[in-house]
């Protein structure tokens, strides 16, 4: 149904650094000339599409170092090869995977205009503002202070909320406003890491975090000190901890299930099992006692 549009799409000569199949997806690495004509140099995708210029081979396979015709990925629909194990439908996001010439559902880069056909070909166009869901592989920050431009390695998060550990990338906190914990830092049910969304920042040339699971700012627990807490005590432990604020937040620095969840004291006194409210102190990177309540 898009054949007329395809006829009006300008094809560009290219030469790949490895044999590319018909309708294979490529990354452009540079430009050369042949008989006075511009020729694109291309390679097999070696990572996610962010920051890459994509091109799609024509209907014939092209050998390494040979010449063929391709279409630059853009707004005009074009046919591209879909992995045989995938099923792409109209409106689906699909994109290249490291080490592969074909497209995979839920990977960023392109949007399907139509379902793939019996030849594993789908009509696609460029996604003008691709994003990717992630779950942290490393803590953010690694330790101590939060700073602008801090980074962490992340896993791709699938739409079914499972982690794709085979796909890793770096995400950046451009403003220094996030604290996050890594996947597997604590035991179940607190084993999941901070989740977020990242988009390509053309100015910085990297994936910038646009949203992420908030770090808890206020918690409640019960004092876990057999002799209680005196005003002169510099710190004490609590257990039975849960998050009060903000909504949807997780605790990133301490195992919420710990029976020795450390709290810095502010001249409060209380008995064992009294309820304690604590607040996060970003200046000291720790939890500070805010109020003590009598047991229920």
C-alpha positions as CSV (number, residue, x, y, z in Angstrom):
1,X,0.0,0.0,0.0
2,X,3.0,2.3,0.3
3,X,4.6,1.3,-3.0
4,X,3.9,4.8,-4.5
5,X,5.6,6.5,-1.6
6,X,8.5,4.2,-1.9
7,X,8.9,5.0,-5.6
8,X,9.2,8.7,-4.6
9,X,11.8,8.0,-1.9
10,X,15.3,8.9,-2.9
11,X,17.7,5.9,-2.8
12,X,21.4,6.5,-1.8
13,X,24.4,4.4,-2.9
14,X,26.2,2.7,0.0
15,X,29.0,0.2,0.7
16,X,28.8,-2.0,3.9
17,X,31.7,-3.3,5.9
18,X,29.9,-6.7,6.2
19,X,27.5,-8.6,4.0
20,X,24.0,-7.2,4.5
21,X,20.8,-9.0,3.6
22,X,18.0,-7.5,1.6
23,X,16.1,-4.9,3.6
24,X,18.6,-5.1,6.4
25,X,18.9,-2.2,8.8
26,X,22.3,-0.5,9.0
27,X,24.1,2.3,10.8
28,X,25.9,5.0,8.7
29,X,29.5,5.4,9.7
30,X,30.7,7.9,7.1
31,X,30.8,9.1,3.5
32,X,33.1,8.3,0.6
33,X,32.9,9.0,-3.1
34,X,32.9,6.7,-6.1
35,X,33.2,8.2,-9.6
36,X,32.3,11.6,-8.2
37,X,29.2,10.3,-6.4
38,X,28.6,10.4,-2.7
39,X,28.5,6.9,-1.2
40,X,27.5,6.1,2.4
41,X,29.6,3.8,4.4
42,X,27.6,1.5,6.7
43,X,28.0,-1.2,9.4
44,X,25.9,-3.8,11.2
45,X,24.2,-2.3,14.2
46,X,26.5,-2.7,17.3
47,X,24.2,-1.2,19.9
48,X,20.9,0.6,20.4
49,X,19.9,3.2,17.8
50,X,20.4,6.3,19.9
51,X,22.8,8.8,18.3
52,X,23.0,6.6,15.1
53,X,22.0,7.5,11.6
54,X,20.0,4.5,10.2
55,X,19.7,3.3,6.7
56,X,17.8,0.4,5.2
57,X,19.1,-1.8,2.4
58,X,17.1,-2.3,-0.8
59,X,15.7,-5.5,-2.2
60,X,19.0,-7.2,-2.9
61,X,21.7,-8.5,-0.6
62,X,25.0,-6.6,-0.8
63,X,28.4,-8.2,-0.1
64,X,31.0,-6.6,2.2
65,X,32.8,-3.8,0.3
66,X,30.4,-4.0,-2.6
67,X,27.9,-1.3,-3.6
68,X,24.1,-1.2,-3.3
69,X,21.2,1.2,-2.9
70,X,19.6,2.1,0.4
71,X,17.0,4.4,1.9
72,X,17.7,6.7,4.8
73,X,15.4,6.1,7.7
74,X,13.0,9.0,7.9
75,X,9.3,10.0,7.8
76,X,8.5,8.2,4.5
77,X,7.5,4.6,5.0
78,X,10.1,2.0,4.0
79,X,10.3,-1.8,4.1
80,X,12.6,-3.3,6.6
81,X,13.5,-6.8,7.7
82,X,11.9,-8.1,10.9
83,X,13.5,-10.9,12.9
84,X,11.6,-14.2,12.1
85,X,10.9,-14.8,15.8
86,X,9.2,-11.4,16.2
87,X,5.6,-10.3,15.4
88,X,5.3,-6.7,14.6
89,X,1.8,-5.0,14.2
90,X,0.7,-1.6,13.2
91,X,1.9,1.1,15.6
92,X,4.5,-1.1,17.3
93,X,7.9,0.3,18.1
94,X,10.7,-1.8,16.7
95,X,14.4,-1.3,16.3
96,X,17.8,-2.8,15.7
97,X,19.7,-5.0,18.2
98,X,23.4,-5.2,18.6
99,X,24.9,-7.6,16.1
100,X,21.7,-8.0,14.0
101,X,20.5,-6.7,10.7
102,X,16.8,-7.1,11.4
103,X,14.3,-5.4,13.7
104,X,13.0,-6.5,17.1
105,X,9.7,-5.5,18.7
106,X,9.9,-3.0,21.6
107,X,13.4,-1.9,20.7
108,X,13.7,1.8,20.0
109,X,14.2,3.5,16.6
110,X,11.3,2.9,14.2
111,X,7.5,2.7,14.2
112,X,5.6,0.1,12.2
113,X,3.0,1.4,9.7
114,X,1.6,-2.0,9.0
115,X,1.9,-5.6,10.2
116,X,4.9,-7.6,8.8
117,X,4.1,-9.8,5.8
118,X,4.9,-13.5,5.2
119,X,8.5,-12.5,4.1
120,X,9.2,-10.9,7.5
121,X,9.1,-7.4,6.0
122,X,7.2,-4.5,7.6
123,X,6.6,-0.9,6.5
124,X,8.3,1.4,9.1
125,X,9.2,5.0,9.6
126,X,11.7,6.7,11.9
127,X,10.5,7.4,15.5
128,X,11.4,11.2,15.8
129,X,11.8,11.0,19.6
130,X,12.7,7.5,20.7
131,X,12.9,6.6,24.4
132,X,13.8,3.5,26.4
133,X,12.5,2.1,29.7
134,X,15.2,0.9,32.0
135,X,16.1,-0.6,35.4
136,X,19.3,0.3,37.1
137,X,22.2,-2.2,37.0
138,X,24.3,0.0,39.2
139,X,23.5,2.3,42.1
140,X,23.0,6.0,41.3
141,X,25.2,7.6,42.6
142,X,27.7,4.8,43.3
143,X,28.1,6.4,46.7
144,X,27.8,9.6,48.6
145,X,26.8,12.9,47.0
146,X,24.4,13.4,44.1
147,X,26.0,15.5,41.3
148,X,24.9,16.8,37.9
149,X,25.9,14.5,35.1
150,X,26.2,11.4,37.3
151,X,25.8,8.2,35.4
152,X,24.9,4.5,35.9
153,X,24.7,1.4,33.8
154,X,21.1,0.2,33.2
155,X,19.2,-2.7,31.7
156,X,16.5,-2.4,29.2
157,X,13.1,-2.9,30.8
158,X,10.6,-4.9,28.8
159,X,6.9,-3.9,28.5
160,X,6.0,-6.9,30.8
161,X,8.2,-5.4,33.5
162,X,11.0,-8.0,33.2
163,X,14.6,-7.1,32.8
164,X,16.6,-7.7,29.6
165,X,20.0,-8.3,31.1
166,X,21.5,-8.8,27.6
167,X,20.9,-5.1,26.7
168,X,22.9,-2.6,28.8
169,X,23.6,1.1,28.3
170,X,24.6,4.2,30.3
171,X,22.0,6.6,31.6
172,X,22.8,10.1,32.8
173,X,21.2,12.4,35.5
174,X,21.9,15.7,33.9
175,X,20.6,17.9,36.8
176,X,21.8,15.7,39.8
177,X,18.3,15.1,41.2
178,X,18.0,11.3,41.3
179,X,19.0,8.6,43.8
180,X,18.5,5.0,42.7
181,X,19.3,1.5,43.7
182,X,20.5,-1.3,41.5
183,X,18.7,-4.4,40.5
184,X,19.4,-7.2,43.0
185,X,20.9,-4.9,45.7
186,X,18.5,-6.4,48.3
187,X,16.6,-9.6,48.7
188,X,13.0,-10.1,47.6
189,X,10.6,-8.3,47.9
190,X,13.0,-5.4,47.6
191,X,15.2,-6.9,44.9
192,X,14.1,-4.7,42.0
193,X,16.1,-1.7,41.1
194,X,14.9,1.9,40.4
195,X,13.0,2.1,37.1
196,X,12.9,5.0,34.7
197,X,12.7,6.4,31.2
198,X,15.6,7.8,29.2
199,X,15.7,9.8,26.0
200,X,18.6,10.7,23.7
201,X,20.0,14.2,24.6
202,X,21.3,15.6,21.3
203,X,23.2,18.3,23.0
204,X,25.1,16.0,25.4
205,X,25.2,13.1,23.0
206,X,24.0,10.6,25.5
207,X,20.9,9.0,27.1
208,X,19.4,11.4,29.7
209,X,17.0,10.3,32.5
210,X,13.7,12.0,32.1
211,X,11.9,10.2,34.9
212,X,12.8,7.6,37.6
213,X,11.3,5.9,40.6
214,X,11.7,8.5,43.4
215,X,13.9,7.9,46.4
216,X,12.0,7.8,49.7
217,X,12.1,11.0,51.7
218,X,10.1,10.1,54.7
219,X,9.7,6.7,56.4
220,X,8.2,5.1,59.5
221,X,9.4,2.2,61.6
222,X,9.5,0.9,65.1
223,X,12.5,1.4,67.5
224,X,14.5,-1.8,67.7
225,X,16.6,-1.1,70.8
226,X,15.9,-3.3,73.9
227,X,16.9,-0.6,76.3
228,X,15.1,2.2,74.3
229,X,16.6,5.4,73.0
230,X,18.0,8.3,75.1
231,X,18.3,11.9,73.9
232,X,22.0,11.6,74.2
233,X,22.2,8.6,71.8
234,X,23.7,9.7,68.5
235,X,22.0,6.9,66.6
236,X,19.7,3.9,66.9
237,X,18.0,1.2,64.9
238,X,14.5,0.7,63.7
239,X,12.7,-2.1,61.9
240,X,9.3,-2.8,60.3
241,X,10.1,0.1,57.9
242,X,7.8,1.4,55.3
243,X,7.8,4.5,53.0
244,X,5.5,7.4,53.8
245,X,6.5,9.9,51.1
246,X,6.6,10.5,48.2
247,X,4.1,8.2,46.5
248,X,5.7,5.3,44.7
249,X,9.1,5.8,46.3
250,X,11.6,3.1,47.3
251,X,14.4,3.2,49.8
252,X,17.7,3.1,47.9
253,X,20.5,3.2,50.5
254,X,19.4,0.6,53.1
255,X,17.6,-2.7,53.0
256,X,14.0,-1.9,54.0
257,X,13.7,-5.4,55.6
258,X,16.7,-4.9,57.8
259,X,16.2,-5.1,61.6
260,X,19.1,-2.7,62.1
261,X,18.0,0.2,59.9
262,X,20.2,3.0,61.2
263,X,18.8,6.4,62.2
264,X,20.7,9.5,63.3
265,X,19.2,10.9,66.4
266,X,18.1,14.5,67.0
267,X,17.7,14.5,70.8
268,X,14.7,12.2,70.7
269,X,14.0,9.6,73.4
270,X,11.7,6.5,73.1
271,X,11.1,3.0,74.1
272,X,11.6,-0.2,72.3
273,X,8.8,-0.7,69.7
274,X,7.8,3.0,69.8
275,X,6.9,4.3,66.3
276,X,9.6,6.5,64.8
277,X,9.3,8.9,61.8
278,X,12.5,9.7,60.0
279,X,13.4,11.9,57.1
280,X,16.2,11.7,54.5
281,X,18.9,14.3,55.0
282,X,20.6,15.0,51.7
283,X,23.3,17.1,53.4
284,X,24.6,14.1,55.3
285,X,23.3,11.3,53.0
286,X,21.5,9.5,55.9
287,X,18.2,9.2,57.8
288,X,17.4,11.6,60.6
289,X,14.9,11.1,63.4
290,X,11.9,13.4,62.9
291,X,9.4,12.3,65.6
292,X,8.7,9.5,68.1
293,X,5.1,8.3,68.8
294,X,3.9,6.0,71.5
295,X,3.1,2.4,70.5
296,X,-0.4,1.6,69.3
